């Protein structure tokens, strides 16, 4: 049975926590003297205050602090929805967005690190609003609930169920016996890389504001940018290289960085998923560069590699930044980018998508099945690197893959009802589900989601949420067994 009192109080505390973080862009709105943005943030605070006050007045402190798995799924799913609902208020109240559905879509895209947008003109908006928009990327990258568990005692409740329901990947890395310490370590590494990238971007000539907002979206593998032409607006090979490197860092398992810190460097290089992940990027980037150079798309191989390496990292890690419009590339490199739609980052990373470990395991499962056909009595283990994949995990991965593809197909059909062409419907559905941000057709690097009707934006927001929480955390809420006592 759900512990409603505890769940509601947790939701209220997390919303208070997020509203405190909103203090940063609020301060910027006063610094830049953006009156409309100030009003928007203050109205958001008012709504949060009303909600939290009602919860704390009407829901007494629960004596029972036991959480079941279903409590974790419910709290995490509702947290993301409510955080988006409250955080979208400044966008509308400031006049930056014309309707709430577009603002909700934008912030859901931010928190889920999708990076898809409904904006056609970005640079004219208030800087504080754009900063909050990018900041939601950063907060969502490592997880809202994970940050809450890391910094606060979670009302005396074990955060294991909450973190487990929010964290991505088929396996969960518990770096220390206490989940609170694990969450704190992961966020510390995340912050450390963020500071490093910001400093490097400052050396590249970016302003502090631009450097921080680009870092927010890079480390979150997200994709929002305060410039109309994304990273391409800076026209800097140095910036492109820095962002490419940090996109790849964000797309790798953060537990590996902890192993490096504690001196287990050799185990990192033996990690099978990491080798596959970097191998995919290298092969696709170099093949694309060679083809682009051979077809005179760019004047040199170095320039071809600069753009292909960046875009390959952007799509593979599901960041969604752009330095060029790849829809003008030849078909072959476009096809390679399309294939990356169905891979994603590593488990335990800030990246979205199906995840490299799942794709690698599926290929190994297929090879094992072929061997079994030839030798019916043979026993063949599936190994990724030095890790043997259990039968339960293989079943889980196969199930996830099937449900993921089915969800994408259903999304494609629903989006097509708005009148979108096949390419746009396909790309929009899977880029939202994979939290990639950019795709093909009308949602390519030069496009956006502004053309979609309001009702469809709500559905697209659902796709982003389902993709970020890896399907079952959300889908379990629609099961009748979830609500049974």
C-alpha positions as CSV (number, residue, x, y, z in Angstrom):
1,X,0.0,0.0,0.0
2,X,1.3,3.5,-0.9
3,X,2.5,5.7,2.0
4,X,0.6,8.7,0.8
5,X,1.5,11.0,3.6
6,X,5.2,10.4,3.2
7,X,5.0,10.6,-0.6
8,X,3.2,13.9,-0.5
9,X,5.6,15.5,1.9
10,X,8.5,14.3,-0.1
11,X,7.0,15.9,-3.2
12,X,6.6,19.1,-1.3
13,X,10.1,19.2,0.0
14,X,11.6,18.4,-3.5
15,X,9.6,21.3,-5.0
16,X,10.8,23.6,-2.3
17,X,14.3,22.5,-3.1
18,X,13.9,23.2,-6.8
19,X,12.4,26.6,-6.0
20,X,15.6,27.4,-4.0
21,X,17.7,26.6,-7.0
22,X,15.5,28.9,-9.1
23,X,16.9,31.7,-7.0
24,X,20.0,31.8,-9.3
25,X,18.1,32.9,-12.4
26,X,15.9,35.1,-10.2
27,X,19.0,37.0,-9.1
28,X,20.1,37.3,-12.7
29,X,16.7,38.9,-13.6
30,X,17.5,41.6,-11.0
31,X,21.0,42.0,-12.2
32,X,20.0,42.4,-15.9
33,X,16.9,44.5,-14.8
34,X,14.5,42.2,-16.5
35,X,11.2,43.3,-14.9
36,X,9.0,40.8,-16.8
37,X,11.2,37.9,-15.8
38,X,11.3,39.0,-12.2
39,X,7.5,38.9,-12.2
40,X,7.5,35.5,-13.7
41,X,9.8,34.0,-11.1
42,X,7.9,35.6,-8.2
43,X,4.6,34.2,-9.5
44,X,6.3,30.7,-9.7
45,X,7.4,31.1,-6.1
46,X,3.9,32.0,-5.1
47,X,2.4,28.8,-6.7
48,X,5.1,26.6,-5.0
49,X,4.4,28.3,-1.7
50,X,0.7,27.6,-1.9
51,X,1.2,24.0,-2.9
52,X,3.8,23.3,-0.2
53,X,1.8,25.1,2.5
54,X,-1.3,23.1,1.7
55,X,0.6,19.8,1.9
56,X,2.3,20.7,5.2
57,X,-1.0,21.9,6.7
58,X,-3.2,19.1,5.5
59,X,-0.8,16.2,5.7
60,X,0.6,15.5,9.1
61,X,4.1,14.2,9.6
62,X,3.8,10.4,9.0
63,X,4.8,8.1,11.7
64,X,5.5,5.3,9.2
65,X,8.6,6.1,7.1
66,X,8.8,2.9,5.2
67,X,8.9,3.2,1.4
68,X,8.0,0.4,-1.0
69,X,9.1,0.2,-4.6
70,X,5.8,1.6,-5.8
71,X,6.3,4.7,-3.6
72,X,9.6,5.3,-5.4
73,X,8.1,5.0,-8.8
74,X,5.2,7.4,-7.9
75,X,7.4,10.0,-6.2
76,X,9.9,10.1,-9.0
77,X,7.4,10.3,-11.8
78,X,5.2,12.9,-10.1
79,X,8.3,14.9,-9.1
80,X,9.4,15.3,-12.7
81,X,5.9,16.4,-13.8
82,X,5.4,18.8,-10.9
83,X,8.9,20.2,-11.2
84,X,8.2,20.9,-14.9
85,X,4.8,22.4,-14.1
86,X,6.1,24.9,-11.6
87,X,9.3,25.7,-13.5
88,X,7.4,26.5,-16.7
89,X,5.5,29.3,-14.9
90,X,8.2,32.0,-15.3
91,X,8.4,31.3,-19.0
92,X,4.7,32.2,-19.5
93,X,4.3,34.8,-16.8
94,X,7.3,36.7,-18.2
95,X,5.8,36.8,-21.7
96,X,8.7,34.8,-23.2
97,X,6.3,32.0,-24.2
98,X,2.8,32.7,-25.6
99,X,1.1,29.6,-24.1
100,X,1.6,27.3,-21.2
101,X,1.7,24.1,-23.3
102,X,4.8,25.4,-25.1
103,X,6.4,26.4,-21.8
104,X,5.7,23.0,-20.3
105,X,7.2,21.3,-23.4
106,X,10.3,23.5,-23.2
107,X,11.0,22.8,-19.5
108,X,10.2,19.1,-19.8
109,X,12.7,19.1,-22.7
110,X,15.1,20.8,-20.3
111,X,14.8,18.5,-17.3
112,X,14.8,15.4,-19.4
113,X,17.9,16.7,-21.2
114,X,16.2,16.4,-24.6
115,X,17.0,19.8,-25.9
116,X,14.1,20.0,-28.3
117,X,12.6,23.5,-28.5
118,X,9.5,25.4,-29.7
119,X,11.5,28.6,-30.0
120,X,12.2,30.1,-33.4
121,X,14.0,33.2,-32.0
122,X,16.1,32.6,-28.9
123,X,18.6,35.5,-28.4
124,X,15.9,38.1,-28.0
125,X,14.5,36.5,-24.9
126,X,15.4,37.6,-21.3
127,X,18.8,36.3,-20.3
128,X,17.6,35.1,-16.9
129,X,14.8,33.0,-18.6
130,X,17.3,31.5,-21.0
131,X,19.7,30.8,-18.1
132,X,16.9,29.0,-16.2
133,X,16.0,27.1,-19.4
134,X,19.7,25.9,-19.6
135,X,19.9,25.3,-15.9
136,X,17.1,22.8,-16.1
137,X,19.3,20.8,-18.5
138,X,22.0,20.7,-15.9
139,X,19.8,19.7,-13.1
140,X,18.1,17.0,-15.1
141,X,21.4,15.6,-16.3
142,X,22.4,13.8,-13.2
143,X,18.9,13.7,-11.8
144,X,16.6,15.9,-9.8
145,X,15.9,13.3,-7.1
146,X,19.6,12.2,-7.1
147,X,20.6,15.7,-6.2
148,X,17.9,15.9,-3.5
149,X,19.1,12.7,-2.0
150,X,22.7,13.9,-2.1
151,X,22.2,17.2,-0.4
152,X,19.3,16.6,2.0
153,X,18.4,13.8,4.4
154,X,15.3,12.9,2.4
155,X,13.2,13.2,5.6
156,X,15.0,10.3,7.2
157,X,13.9,8.0,4.4
158,X,16.4,5.8,2.5
159,X,16.9,7.2,-0.9
160,X,17.8,3.9,-2.6
161,X,14.3,3.4,-4.0
162,X,14.1,7.0,-5.3
163,X,17.5,6.9,-6.9
164,X,16.9,3.5,-8.4
165,X,13.6,4.7,-10.0
166,X,15.3,7.7,-11.5
167,X,18.7,6.5,-12.5
168,X,19.2,5.3,-16.1
169,X,20.7,2.2,-17.5
170,X,20.1,-1.6,-17.1
171,X,22.3,-1.7,-14.0
172,X,22.7,0.7,-11.1
173,X,26.2,1.5,-9.8
174,X,26.3,1.8,-6.0
175,X,29.8,3.3,-5.4
176,X,29.5,3.3,-1.6
177,X,27.4,1.3,0.9
178,X,25.2,4.4,1.5
179,X,23.2,5.6,-1.5
180,X,23.4,9.2,-0.2
181,X,27.2,9.1,-0.5
182,X,27.0,7.6,-3.9
183,X,24.7,10.4,-5.1
184,X,27.0,13.0,-3.5
185,X,30.1,11.5,-5.3
186,X,28.3,11.4,-8.7
187,X,27.2,15.0,-8.3
188,X,30.6,16.1,-7.2
189,X,32.2,14.6,-10.3
190,X,29.5,16.2,-12.4
191,X,30.2,19.6,-10.8
192,X,33.9,19.2,-11.2
193,X,33.7,18.5,-14.9
194,X,31.3,21.4,-15.3
195,X,33.7,23.8,-13.7
196,X,36.6,22.5,-15.9
197,X,34.6,22.9,-19.1
198,X,33.5,26.4,-18.1
199,X,37.1,27.5,-17.6
200,X,38.2,26.0,-20.9
201,X,35.4,27.8,-22.7
202,X,36.4,31.1,-21.1
203,X,39.8,30.6,-22.6
204,X,38.1,30.2,-26.0
205,X,36.7,33.7,-25.8
206,X,33.2,33.0,-24.6
207,X,31.6,35.3,-22.0
208,X,31.0,33.8,-18.5
209,X,27.3,33.7,-19.3
210,X,27.8,31.8,-22.6
211,X,30.4,29.5,-21.1
212,X,28.2,28.5,-18.1
213,X,25.0,28.0,-20.2
214,X,26.9,25.9,-22.8
215,X,28.4,23.8,-20.0
216,X,25.0,23.3,-18.5
217,X,23.8,21.6,-21.7
218,X,27.0,19.8,-22.5
219,X,27.5,18.0,-19.2
220,X,23.8,17.1,-19.1
221,X,24.0,15.7,-22.7
222,X,21.1,18.0,-23.3
223,X,21.4,20.6,-26.1
224,X,19.8,24.0,-25.1
225,X,21.8,26.9,-26.2
226,X,21.3,30.7,-25.8
227,X,22.2,31.2,-29.4
228,X,19.9,30.8,-32.4
229,X,22.4,28.7,-34.3
230,X,23.5,26.6,-31.3
231,X,27.2,26.0,-31.0
232,X,27.7,27.0,-34.6
233,X,27.0,30.6,-33.6
234,X,30.5,30.8,-32.0
235,X,32.3,29.8,-35.3
236,X,35.2,28.5,-33.3
237,X,37.1,25.2,-33.9
238,X,38.5,25.4,-30.4
239,X,35.0,25.6,-28.9
240,X,33.8,22.8,-31.1
241,X,36.7,20.5,-29.9
242,X,36.1,21.4,-26.2
243,X,32.4,20.7,-26.5
244,X,33.0,17.5,-28.4
245,X,35.3,16.2,-25.7
246,X,32.9,17.0,-22.9
247,X,30.0,15.6,-24.7
248,X,31.9,12.3,-24.9
249,X,32.7,12.6,-21.2
250,X,29.1,13.2,-20.3
251,X,28.0,10.2,-22.4
252,X,30.3,7.8,-20.5
253,X,29.5,6.0,-17.2
254,X,30.3,8.4,-14.4
255,X,31.1,5.4,-12.1
256,X,34.3,5.0,-14.2
257,X,35.5,8.4,-13.2
258,X,35.2,7.5,-9.6
259,X,37.3,4.4,-10.3
260,X,40.0,6.6,-11.7
261,X,39.9,8.8,-8.6
262,X,40.4,5.8,-6.3
263,X,43.2,4.4,-8.4
264,X,41.4,1.6,-10.3
265,X,42.5,2.9,-13.7
266,X,43.1,-0.6,-15.2
267,X,39.5,-1.6,-14.7
268,X,38.3,1.4,-16.6
269,X,40.2,0.5,-19.7
270,X,38.8,-3.1,-19.4
271,X,35.3,-1.8,-19.4
272,X,33.5,-3.4,-22.4
273,X,30.8,-0.7,-22.7
274,X,33.3,2.1,-22.7
275,X,35.3,0.5,-25.5
276,X,32.2,-0.1,-27.6
277,X,31.0,3.5,-26.9
278,X,34.3,5.2,-28.0
279,X,34.6,2.7,-30.9
280,X,31.2,3.7,-32.3
281,X,32.0,7.4,-32.1
282,X,35.5,6.9,-33.7
283,X,34.2,4.7,-36.6
284,X,31.2,6.9,-37.4
285,X,33.1,10.1,-37.1
286,X,36.0,9.0,-39.4
287,X,33.8,7.3,-42.0
288,X,31.6,10.4,-42.2
289,X,34.7,12.7,-42.4
290,X,36.2,10.6,-45.2
291,X,33.0,10.6,-47.2
292,X,32.4,14.4,-46.7
293,X,35.9,15.1,-47.8
294,X,35.7,12.8,-50.8
295,X,32.5,14.5,-51.9
296,X,33.9,18.0,-51.5
297,X,31.4,18.9,-48.8
298,X,34.3,20.6,-46.9
299,X,37.6,21.8,-48.2
300,X,39.9,19.6,-46.0
301,X,39.8,16.4,-44.1
302,X,40.5,18.3,-40.9
303,X,37.4,20.4,-41.4
304,X,35.3,17.4,-42.3
305,X,36.5,15.6,-39.1
306,X,35.7,18.7,-37.0
307,X,32.1,18.7,-38.1
308,X,31.5,15.0,-38.3
309,X,33.2,14.3,-34.9
310,X,31.0,17.0,-33.3
311,X,27.7,15.8,-34.8
312,X,28.5,12.2,-34.2
313,X,29.2,12.9,-30.5
314,X,26.1,15.2,-30.3
315,X,23.7,12.5,-31.6
316,X,25.4,9.5,-29.9
317,X,25.4,11.1,-26.5
318,X,21.9,12.5,-27.2
319,X,23.1,16.0,-26.5
320,X,21.5,17.6,-29.6
321,X,23.9,20.5,-30.2
322,X,24.6,21.5,-33.8
323,X,27.5,23.2,-35.6
324,X,26.2,22.7,-39.1
325,X,23.0,21.6,-40.8
326,X,23.7,18.0,-41.6
327,X,20.6,17.7,-43.7
328,X,22.7,19.2,-46.5
329,X,25.2,16.4,-46.2
330,X,25.2,13.4,-48.6
331,X,22.9,10.5,-47.7
332,X,25.6,8.2,-46.3
333,X,26.7,10.3,-43.3
334,X,23.1,11.3,-42.6
335,X,22.2,7.6,-42.5
336,X,25.1,7.0,-40.0
337,X,23.6,9.7,-37.7
338,X,20.2,8.1,-38.0
339,X,21.5,4.8,-36.9
340,X,22.9,6.5,-33.8
341,X,19.4,7.4,-32.8
342,X,19.0,3.8,-31.6
343,X,22.2,3.6,-29.5
344,X,22.5,6.5,-27.0
345,X,25.1,7.0,-24.3
346,X,26.5,4.6,-21.7
347,X,24.6,3.3,-18.7
348,X,25.1,5.6,-15.7
349,X,25.9,8.6,-17.9
350,X,24.0,11.8,-18.5
351,X,23.1,10.5,-22.0
352,X,19.7,9.2,-23.0
353,X,18.7,6.6,-25.7
354,X,18.6,2.8,-25.5
355,X,22.2,2.8,-24.1
356,X,25.4,1.2,-25.5
357,X,25.4,-1.7,-23.1
358,X,21.9,-2.8,-24.2
359,X,22.8,-2.6,-27.9
360,X,26.1,-4.5,-27.3
361,X,24.3,-7.2,-25.3
362,X,21.6,-7.6,-28.0
363,X,24.3,-8.2,-30.6
364,X,26.0,-10.7,-28.3
365,X,22.7,-12.4,-27.6
366,X,22.1,-12.8,-31.4
367,X,25.5,-14.3,-31.9
368,X,25.0,-16.7,-29.0
369,X,21.6,-17.7,-30.5
370,X,23.3,-18.5,-33.8
371,X,25.8,-20.7,-32.0
372,X,23.1,-22.4,-30.2
373,X,21.3,-23.2,-33.5
374,X,24.5,-25.0,-34.7
375,X,25.2,-26.6,-31.3
376,X,21.8,-27.2,-29.6
377,X,23.4,-28.8,-26.5
378,X,26.0,-26.1,-26.1
379,X,26.0,-23.5,-23.3
380,X,27.1,-20.1,-24.5
381,X,27.6,-17.2,-22.1
382,X,27.0,-13.6,-23.2
383,X,29.8,-11.4,-22.2
384,X,30.4,-7.6,-22.6
385,X,34.0,-7.0,-21.9
386,X,34.9,-8.9,-18.8
387,X,31.3,-8.9,-17.5
388,X,29.0,-11.9,-17.9
389,X,25.4,-10.9,-18.6
390,X,22.9,-12.9,-16.5
391,X,19.8,-14.5,-18.0
392,X,17.5,-12.1,-16.0
393,X,19.4,-9.1,-17.3
394,X,19.2,-10.4,-20.9
395,X,15.4,-10.8,-20.5
396,X,15.2,-7.3,-19.1
397,X,17.2,-5.8,-22.0
398,X,15.2,-7.6,-24.7
399,X,11.9,-6.5,-23.0
400,X,13.1,-2.9,-22.8
401,X,14.2,-2.8,-26.4
402,X,10.8,-4.2,-27.6
403,X,8.8,-1.8,-25.5
404,X,11.1,1.1,-26.5
405,X,10.6,0.5,-30.3
406,X,6.8,0.0,-29.8
407,X,6.6,3.3,-27.9
408,X,8.5,5.0,-30.7
409,X,6.2,3.6,-33.3
410,X,3.1,4.6,-31.4
411,X,4.5,8.1,-31.0
412,X,5.3,8.3,-34.7
413,X,1.7,7.4,-35.5
414,X,0.3,10.0,-33.1
415,X,2.6,12.7,-34.3
416,X,1.6,12.0,-37.9
417,X,-2.0,12.8,-37.1
418,X,-1.0,16.4,-36.9
419,X,-0.2,16.3,-40.6
420,X,3.6,15.9,-40.3
421,X,5.3,14.0,-43.1
422,X,6.7,10.5,-42.5
423,X,10.3,11.6,-42.0
424,X,9.4,14.3,-39.5
425,X,7.0,12.0,-37.6
426,X,9.6,9.3,-37.3
427,X,12.4,11.6,-36.3
428,X,10.3,13.6,-33.8
429,X,9.1,10.5,-32.0
430,X,12.4,8.8,-31.6
431,X,14.4,12.0,-30.9
432,X,11.9,12.8,-28.1
433,X,11.9,9.2,-26.7
434,X,15.7,9.1,-26.9
435,X,16.1,12.6,-25.5
436,X,18.2,13.5,-28.5
437,X,16.8,16.9,-29.4
438,X,17.5,17.2,-33.1
439,X,16.5,15.0,-35.9
440,X,15.4,15.1,-39.6
441,X,12.7,16.8,-41.6
442,X,11.0,19.7,-39.8
443,X,12.8,18.9,-36.6
444,X,16.3,18.9,-38.1
445,X,19.1,21.2,-36.9
446,X,17.4,24.3,-38.4
447,X,13.9,23.3,-37.3
448,X,11.9,23.2,-34.1
449,X,8.6,22.0,-32.6
450,X,6.8,25.3,-32.9
451,X,4.6,24.0,-35.7
452,X,2.9,21.4,-33.5
453,X,-0.5,22.0,-32.0
454,X,-0.8,22.4,-28.2
455,X,-2.4,19.0,-27.6
456,X,0.5,17.3,-29.4
457,X,3.0,19.2,-27.3
458,X,1.6,17.6,-24.2
459,X,1.9,14.2,-25.8
460,X,5.5,15.0,-26.8
461,X,6.2,16.0,-23.2
462,X,5.0,12.6,-22.1
463,X,7.3,10.9,-24.6
464,X,10.3,12.8,-23.2
465,X,9.4,11.9,-19.7
466,X,9.0,8.2,-20.5
467,X,12.3,8.2,-22.4
468,X,14.2,9.9,-19.5
469,X,12.8,7.6,-16.8
470,X,13.4,4.6,-19.1
471,X,9.8,3.5,-19.7
472,X,8.8,1.3,-16.9
473,X,9.2,3.9,-14.0
474,X,6.3,5.7,-15.7
475,X,4.4,2.8,-17.3
476,X,4.1,0.9,-14.0
477,X,1.8,3.7,-12.8
478,X,-0.7,2.6,-15.5
479,X,-0.9,-0.9,-14.3
480,X,-3.9,-2.0,-12.2
481,X,-1.5,-4.1,-10.1
482,X,0.3,-0.9,-9.0
483,X,-2.8,0.5,-7.3
484,X,-3.9,-2.8,-5.6
485,X,-3.4,-3.0,-1.9
